[in-house]
Structures are given as structure tokens and as C-alpha cells.
């Protein structure tokens, strides 16, 4: 409610300010201190045909240049993506070959073996507890 009264008050204050500014200008004009000049409007586009010709010419030229730049960047981007994809594929296949010797995995470090054994022992203990408590 208070918000709407504030908006209405601001509206009337701005309306009064506009009326005051217009009144001051009218008073100055009546006193002769401000001279009103009448402007003669020439055709806004005196050379419209020439303007249109240059506009179309430049649009065609810059459109052509833009199209060529887009096509070049598209081709370069696709070639770059193909090249990086092939390199990535080669790296993955090389990594797979290195980690697998004649179809078998390399031996795991002792630390990882110990961790794996502990996990398996914990699973076995949990399974035994569940069997004993009939869960």
C-alpha cells in the first residue's frame, strides 16, 4: 500500500517538474529572450540510391569474406579434432598393450595386493556376521 502511494507521489512530482520546465520556456519565449527557429528538413536520404548501392556492395563483400573465414575455420577445426582423436586412440591402444603382456596383466604392487586382501577379509567377516544373525 505504501509502495503504491510512493509511486503516485513520484508521478505527480515529475509531472509538476515537467509543467514547470515548459512554463519557464513559454515565459522566455513570450519575453522575447528565446528565438524560435524554424528548421527546414531536407530529404533524410538525399543520395539514397548511392547509399543503397554502397550498402549492398559492402554487405556482399563482407558477407563473402565472413563465409570464407567460417568455412576455413570449420575445416581447420575438424582436421584438428580428427588428428587429436587419432592420437588419443593410439595412446590408449599403446597403454593397453603396455599394461597387458601377452594377454595377461602385469603384476600388481605388493601394497595394492595387501589392500585387496584386507577388503576381501572384511567382506568375508561381514558375510559371516550376517549368516550368524540371520539377516
C-alpha positions in Angstrom: 0.0 0.0 0.0 2.8 2.4 1.0 4.6 1.4 -2.2 1.7 2.5 -4.4 1.4 5.9 -2.6 5.1 6.4 -3.2 4.8 5.7 -6.9 1.8 8.0 -7.2 3.7 10.8 -5.4 6.7 10.4 -7.6 4.5 10.5 -10.7 2.8 13.8 -9.7 6.2 15.3 -8.6 7.7 14.5 -12.1 4.5 15.9 -13.8 4.8 19.1 -11.8 8.5 19.4 -12.7 7.7 18.9 -16.4 5.0 21.5 -16.3 7.4 24.0 -14.5 10.1 23.5 -17.2 7.5 24.0 -20.0 6.2 27.1 -18.3 9.7 28.6 -18.0 10.3 28.1 -21.7 7.0 29.7 -22.6 7.7 32.7 -20.4 11.1 33.1 -22.0 9.6 32.9 -25.5 6.9 35.5 -24.6 9.5 37.9 -23.3 11.5 37.6 -26.5 14.6 36.2 -24.9 14.4 32.9 -26.9 14.2 33.0 -30.6 12.3 30.1 -32.2 14.0 29.0 -35.4 12.1 27.1 -38.0 14.2 24.3 -39.4 13.7 23.2 -43.0 14.1 19.4 -43.2 15.9 18.3 -46.3 15.2 14.8 -47.6 16.7 12.5 -45.0 18.4 10.4 -47.7 19.4 12.8 -50.4 21.6 10.2 -52.1 19.5 7.2 -51.2 20.3 5.2 -54.4 24.1 5.8 -54.0 23.8 4.9 -50.3 21.9 1.7 -51.1 24.4 0.7 -53.8 27.4 1.0 -51.5 25.5 -0.7 -48.7 24.7 -3.7 -50.9 28.2 -3.8 -52.3 29.8 -3.8 -48.9 27.4 -6.3 -47.5 28.2 -8.7 -50.3 31.9 -8.2 -49.9 32.0 -8.6 -46.1 29.5 -11.5 -46.3 31.7 -13.3 -48.7 34.8 -12.7 -46.6 32.9 -13.9 -43.5 31.6 -17.0 -45.2 35.2 -17.9 -46.4 36.6 -17.4 -42.9 33.8 -19.6 -41.4 34.5 -22.4 -43.9 38.2 -22.2 -43.3 37.8 -22.3 -39.5 35.4 -25.2 -39.8 37.8 -27.3 -41.9 40.7 -26.5 -39.6 38.7 -27.4 -36.5 37.5 -30.7 -38.0 41.1 -31.6 -39.1 42.4 -30.7 -35.6 39.7 -32.8 -33.9 40.4 -35.8 -36.2 44.1 -35.6 -35.5 43.7 -35.4 -31.8 41.2 -38.2 -31.8 43.6 -40.4 -33.7 46.4 -39.5 -31.3 44.2 -40.2 -28.3 43.2 -43.6 -29.8 46.8 -44.5 -30.5 47.8 -43.6 -26.9 45.0 -45.7 -25.4 45.9 -48.7 -27.5 49.6 -48.3 -26.6 48.7 -48.0 -23.0 46.5 -51.2 -23.2 49.4 -53.1 -24.9 51.8 -51.9 -22.2 49.6 -52.9 -19.3 48.8 -56.3 -20.8 51.7 -58.6 -21.6 50.6 -61.4 -24.0 47.0 -61.2 -22.8 47.9 -61.2 -19.1 48.0 -58.4 -16.7 51.3 -57.1 -15.2 51.9 -58.0 -11.6 50.3 -55.6 -9.1 52.4 -53.9 -6.5 52.5 -55.5 -3.0 50.7 -52.6 -1.4 47.7 -53.0 -3.7 47.7 -56.7 -3.1 47.6 -56.2 0.7 44.8 -53.7 0.4 42.8 -56.1 -1.8 43.3 -58.9 0.6 42.1 -56.8 3.6 39.0 -55.8 1.6 38.3 -59.4 0.8 38.8 -60.4 4.5 36.4 -57.6 5.6 33.7 -58.8 3.1 34.1 -62.4 4.4 33.7 -61.2 8.0 30.6 -59.2 7.1 29.1 -62.2 5.3 29.8 -64.5 8.3 28.2 -62.0 10.7 25.1 -61.7 8.5 24.8 -65.6 8.4 25.1 -65.8 12.2 22.5 -63.2 12.9 20.2 -64.5 10.1 19.9 -61.2 8.3 
